Amino acid sequence: MNPLLNSLITELRRGTLTLAVLSQLRTPQYGYSLVQLLEKSDVTIDQSTLYPLLRRLEKQELVTSNWDTSESRPRKYYMLSEYGIEIFQQLRKEWQKTTQELSILLEGEDIHESD
């Protein structure tokens, strides 16, 4: 793939991954379960991207975490905080508005694709 295109796609996906992760944390999830939920919707995320993102969201107080040590393997569960729910709802509205605006712009495009 073209390096410039690859870079632009990564940049485009960065914000959408945050929204995708927040959307799945309305119920408690641990890292691997979160990856699986996202993959069911064809959203791929590497662990090297997910865990720093979760730490950042926790630092921003959008997400809370708790350790579950009741099983043989302790797991850290993440969930939206009250503040995180508010921010997620606002981001979702903004996403819907933006995608609607972009759809209108892109519908009018008459560029010939070279695929």
C-alpha positions as CSV (number, residue, x, y, z in Angstrom):
1,M,0.0,0.0,0.0
2,N,1.1,3.6,-0.7
3,P,2.9,4.9,2.4
4,L,1.1,8.2,2.3
5,L,-2.3,6.5,1.9
6,N,-1.4,4.2,4.8
7,S,-0.5,7.2,7.0
8,L,-3.8,9.0,6.1
9,I,-5.9,5.9,6.8
10,T,-4.1,5.5,10.2
11,E,-4.9,9.2,11.0
12,L,-8.5,8.8,9.9
13,R,-8.9,5.7,12.1
14,R,-7.3,7.1,15.2
15,G,-10.4,9.1,16.4
16,T,-12.8,6.5,15.3
17,L,-11.1,3.9,17.4
18,T,-11.7,6.0,20.5
19,L,-15.4,6.2,19.7
20,A,-15.5,2.5,19.0
21,V,-13.9,1.6,22.3
22,L,-16.1,3.9,24.3
23,S,-19.2,2.5,22.6
24,Q,-18.3,-1.0,23.9
25,L,-17.6,0.0,27.5
26,R,-21.2,0.6,28.6
27,T,-20.8,-2.8,30.1
28,P,-17.6,-3.9,31.9
29,Q,-15.0,-5.4,29.5
30,Y,-11.5,-6.6,29.9
31,G,-8.9,-6.1,27.1
32,Y,-9.4,-9.4,25.2
33,S,-13.2,-9.3,25.4
34,L,-13.1,-5.7,24.1
35,V,-10.9,-6.8,21.1
36,Q,-13.4,-9.6,20.4
37,L,-16.4,-7.3,20.5
38,L,-14.8,-4.8,18.2
39,E,-13.7,-7.6,15.8
40,K,-17.3,-8.8,15.5
41,S,-18.1,-5.4,13.9
42,D,-14.9,-5.6,11.7
43,V,-13.1,-3.1,13.8
44,T,-9.5,-4.3,14.3
45,I,-7.3,-2.9,17.1
46,D,-3.9,-4.1,18.2
47,Q,-3.2,-4.6,21.8
48,S,-0.3,-2.2,21.4
49,T,-3.0,0.4,20.5
50,L,-5.8,-0.7,22.8
51,Y,-4.0,-0.7,26.2
52,P,-2.4,2.8,25.9
53,L,-5.8,4.1,24.7
54,L,-7.6,2.6,27.7
55,R,-4.9,4.1,30.0
56,R,-5.4,7.5,28.4
57,L,-9.2,7.2,28.7
58,E,-8.8,6.3,32.3
59,K,-6.5,9.3,32.9
60,Q,-9.1,11.5,31.3
61,E,-11.7,10.1,33.7
62,L,-13.9,8.7,30.9
63,V,-13.3,5.1,31.9
64,T,-12.9,3.4,35.3
65,S,-11.2,0.1,35.9
66,N,-11.4,-2.7,38.5
67,W,-9.4,-5.8,39.0
68,D,-11.4,-9.1,39.2
69,T,-9.3,-11.6,41.1
70,S,-12.1,-14.2,41.6
71,E,-10.7,-16.5,38.9
72,S,-7.3,-18.0,38.5
73,R,-6.2,-15.3,36.1
74,P,-6.8,-11.7,37.4
75,R,-8.4,-9.5,34.8
76,K,-8.7,-5.7,34.7
77,Y,-12.2,-4.6,33.7
78,Y,-12.9,-1.3,32.1
79,M,-16.2,0.6,32.0
80,L,-17.5,4.1,31.1
81,S,-17.7,6.5,34.1
82,E,-20.7,8.8,34.4
83,Y,-18.6,11.5,32.8
84,G,-17.5,9.0,30.1
85,I,-21.2,8.3,29.3
86,E,-21.9,12.0,28.9
87,I,-18.8,12.5,26.6
88,F,-19.6,9.4,24.6
89,Q,-23.2,10.6,23.9
90,Q,-21.9,14.0,22.8
91,L,-19.2,12.3,20.6
92,R,-21.7,10.0,19.1
93,K,-24.0,12.9,18.1
94,E,-21.0,14.7,16.6
95,W,-19.9,11.6,14.7
96,Q,-23.4,11.2,13.3
97,K,-23.5,14.9,12.2
98,T,-20.0,14.7,10.7
99,T,-20.7,11.5,8.8
100,Q,-24.0,12.9,7.4
101,E,-22.1,16.0,6.3
102,L,-19.3,14.0,4.7
103,S,-21.8,11.7,3.0
104,I,-23.5,14.7,1.3
105,L,-20.1,16.0,0.2
106,L,-18.9,12.6,-1.1
107,E,-22.1,11.8,-2.9
108,G,-21.5,14.7,-5.3
109,E,-18.0,13.4,-6.2
110,D,-17.5,12.5,-9.8
111,I,-13.9,11.3,-9.5
112,H,-13.1,8.2,-11.5
113,E,-11.6,5.6,-9.2
114,S,-8.6,3.6,-10.6
115,D,-9.3,0.3,-8.9
